[in-house]
């Protein structure tokens, strides 16, 4: 999953499985109240003021490395 400028927003009770790496770039907000599972690496890139990761009562699992 590679993202550049879009938003991923799941509804309560949803599950997101990424069978590889997740790279989230500029101006990204992720709001989850469910499961977000990455079997590879998770990267949040871009400047710190160009996006955020919002977690609302979520279960986040990353099997690889996490970098920001």
Secondary structure as UniProt FT lines:
FT   STRAND          2..3
FT   STRAND          8..9
FT   TURN            12..13
FT   STRAND          15..18
FT   STRAND          22..24
FT   STRAND          29..32
FT   STRAND          35..38
FT   STRAND          42..44
FT   HELIX           48..50
FT   STRAND          52..55
FT   STRAND          59..62
FT   STRAND          66..67
//
